[in-house]
Amino acid sequence: MFRSLLASVDFTPVTSPVLEIINAILWPAIGLVGAIGTIYCIVLGVKLAKADEAGSREKAKKDLIGAIIGFVVIFVLIVGLKILMPILQDWVGSQITT
């Protein structure tokens, strides 16, 4: 009963604007993450190069490694979401009409 009621409701006016907003945000987000991540890694690299003491050099090295890992993870997640968006849209559409 609930499934047939759900199938009779048209969710397109609700889902369409949300999907358009997400698609519009993803490409600029990739560029923004790339630019900010690159600048931050350069700043940390300069900090590593200027480090005099072994302790500060080790801290700068750990910070740089952490920034690179974080940058790569965020970038991969955004690109993955961009790739999976049509698949998710089709899946949601099939779940609603079933």
Secondary structure, DSSP 8 states (H G I E B T S, - for coil): -HHHHHHHS--HHHHHHHHHHHHHHHHHHHHHHHHHHHHHHHHHHHHHHH--SHHHHHHHHHHHHHHHHHHHHHHHHHHHHHHHHHHHHHHHHHHHH-
